[in-house]
């Protein structure tokens, strides 16, 4: 009887977890739908392409999630505009919502939904205000980049947003949440958390990734929807590839045996896209190989709008592997 109770409790728990997962999936889908409606609506009025609005919104949402000096995103649109920038630096009332007064003080706040108020708490007002700001520079790619630089004053931020825009434009949708394990899950491979371990070649340094050991030439795949930011040789990483995803995370694949045919910087990839093979390149001039067993060094780095730091990829690798197994069972 006790065994039946335990099994019954387990099944109820699993069923509840499944229902919660389905509910979260529906909530996410509705959220994406509402965002896209706003992007397209503002695009119609300002002619700023929706995928740039989506890229800016996603960039802002991501940095707010990892920065302590910014409020956490709590609405459909994640763009944060400081009150003084919204209302005007010299405006004595940073909470001002009168569009005419905001304009008088050269604030960027505008009334986006026609209710007579320019409110920082209104998603449509915020999105329209940023689009209206960019519109003063122009609606083409180059002028939008100039506007972004004048706003953020950081080349890397402009590059990240432009990359996100290219990804969104390529796929034509916002739901880009699927992941893949870096090597085929049915391949013979092993890994454990090696992030933070000491490394001695080239000077004492910290290991900024997880080593996945596999046979020479085992396919290495993109883990996320993203854009190739870097491809080439590094004396530490050998032949390596860097891919930036839509969440401001940079994925670093090192010690490759070579690159996939036609892989190029600026290329948009998706989970499972072949980028190279497992190898043992590195620790010397271009072409050096065989100084250690073949493996993939996989690193993850987060950008917060100011700097970039590494973090342990292992929990993500475990999760992505499990997700891929579940998808494989459903086929």
HELIX and SHEET records of a PDB file:
HELIX    1   1 UNK A    2  UNK A   46  1                                  45    
HELIX    2   2 UNK A   50  UNK A   66  1                                  17    
HELIX    3   3 UNK A   83  UNK A   87  1                                   5    
HELIX    4   4 UNK A   99  UNK A  104  1                                   6    
HELIX    5   5 UNK A  123  UNK A  135  1                                  13    
HELIX    6   6 UNK A  141  UNK A  152  1                                  12    
HELIX    7   7 UNK A  155  UNK A  171  1                                  17    
HELIX    8   8 UNK A  314  UNK A  330  1                                  17    
SHEET    1   A 7 UNK A 189  UNK A 191  0                                        
SHEET    2   A 7 UNK A 210  UNK A 214 -1                                        
SHEET    3   A 7 UNK A 295  UNK A 303 -1                                        
SHEET    4   A 7 UNK A 249  UNK A 259 -1                                        
SHEET    5   A 7 UNK A 238  UNK A 245 -1                                        
SHEET    6   A 7 UNK A 226  UNK A 234 -1                                        
SHEET    7   A 7 UNK A 268  UNK A 269 -1                                        
SHEET    1   B 4 UNK A 189  UNK A 191  0                                        
SHEET    2   B 4 UNK A 210  UNK A 214 -1                                        
SHEET    3   B 4 UNK A 295  UNK A 303 -1                                        
SHEET    4   B 4 UNK A 308  UNK A 311 -1                                        
SHEET    1   C 6 UNK A 189  UNK A 191  0                                        
SHEET    2   C 6 UNK A 210  UNK A 214 -1                                        
SHEET    3   C 6 UNK A 295  UNK A 303 -1                                        
SHEET    4   C 6 UNK A 249  UNK A 259 -1                                        
SHEET    5   C 6 UNK A 274  UNK A 278 -1                                        
SHEET    6   C 6 UNK A 219  UNK A 221 -1                                        
SHEET    1   D 2 UNK A 198  UNK A 199  0                                        
SHEET    2   D 2 UNK A 205  UNK A 206 -1                                        
END                                                                             
